[in-house]
Amino acid sequence: MRVWTFLTLLFCLNGANKYALAGLRVQASILGLFTPKDARRIKWNRFAGLLEGPGRKISRDLRLEQYNKVAKGDIRAMGIQNINDKSAIITLKSSCHCLEFLKRLAKDNIYHVAV
């Protein structure tokens, strides 16, 4: 919120009205339009925890890119003749769950894999 407040002021001074309006919209949403629970979630929930403990979180955007990389690999592994819209959607929906399953197995020391 501090960054958005500062940037909104800079955008106004430099004549970037669309960005200034976007900054005001974010501030108004967090301060007035959302419920307190949603406002807190939007303000503080920007990171994904891969492991427990301090300093072991990454941004959600980076985690999404990691999921996309795995999903693209899964689609390529199907072979070009088997790729269609239906199979791609099924593969994309399952790849995230497969990663979570492998992470749980690695945590329980049943299966040693780098996730």
N, C-alpha and C positions, 0 to 999 in steps of 0.2 A: 504494500500500500504506500509506503514511503517513496518508493521508486516511481510509482504511477503518479503520485502527487507532484513530485519534482518534474517528471517528464511532461505532465499536463501543462505546467507553467511554461516550460521551455517551448513546447509546441505552440502555445498561444503567442509567445513573444516572437517566434520565427514565422508565424503565419501559416502553420500547418494545422488548419482548422479541423480537418477530418480526424487527425490523430488526437488532437485536443478533445474533440467530442467523444472519441473512443475512451480516452482516459477518464473523462467525467462520467461516462456510462458505467465503467468498471467501479468507480468510487461510489456512485449512486446505488448500484446494485448491491454492493457489499454493505453499505451503510443503511439503506432504507428499504430495498425491495425484497431482499431475501429474508428468510427466517433466521434467527440467530444461529441455529445449527448449520444451515446451509452457508451462511456467511463465514463461519469459522472453517468449514470444510474447504471452501474455495480459497480462503486466505492462507491456510496452513497446509493443505494437502497437495503439495506440488512434487513430492518425492515418493519413490517406491523403495521399500525395504527388501533387499535381497537376502540379507543375513541379519541376525539380531545383534544389537550393540550399537554404540555411538559411532558415527562416522562411516556407516556402511550402507548409506542410502544413495541412490542415484536419481536423476530427474526422471519423471514419467515419460517425457519425450524420448529419452535415450532408451528406456525400457521398451517402449513401443517400437522403436527402430530395431531392437534386438528380436522382438517377436516377429516383425516383418521379415527379417533376414531368415529366421527359421522357417516361416511359412513359405517364402519363395523357394527355399531349398526343398521343402516337402513337395511343392508343386512341380519343380523340375524333376524330382525323383520319380514322379508318376509316369514320366515319358510323354513325349509330344503327342502320341496317338491317343492317349487316355485323358488329355486335358479338355474339359468343357466347363461350362458355367456351374453346373450342378456339382461336379467332383471338386472343383476349385473351392466352392463355398464350404463343402463338407470338410475338406482338408484344412482350410483356414480356421474353421470353428474348432477343430480338434487339436491343432498344433499347440495352442496355448495350454490346453489341459494336459497334453503329453509332457510339456516342459515342467509344469507344476508337479506332475506325477514323478518324473525323473528327479526333481529337486527333493521331493519327500523321501524317495528311495535313497538318495545320496545322504540325506540328513540322518536316516536311520542306519547308515553304513551297510545296507543290504547290497547296494549296487554302486560301485565306484565310478562316477562319471563327473566330468566338469560341466556344470550347467551355468 
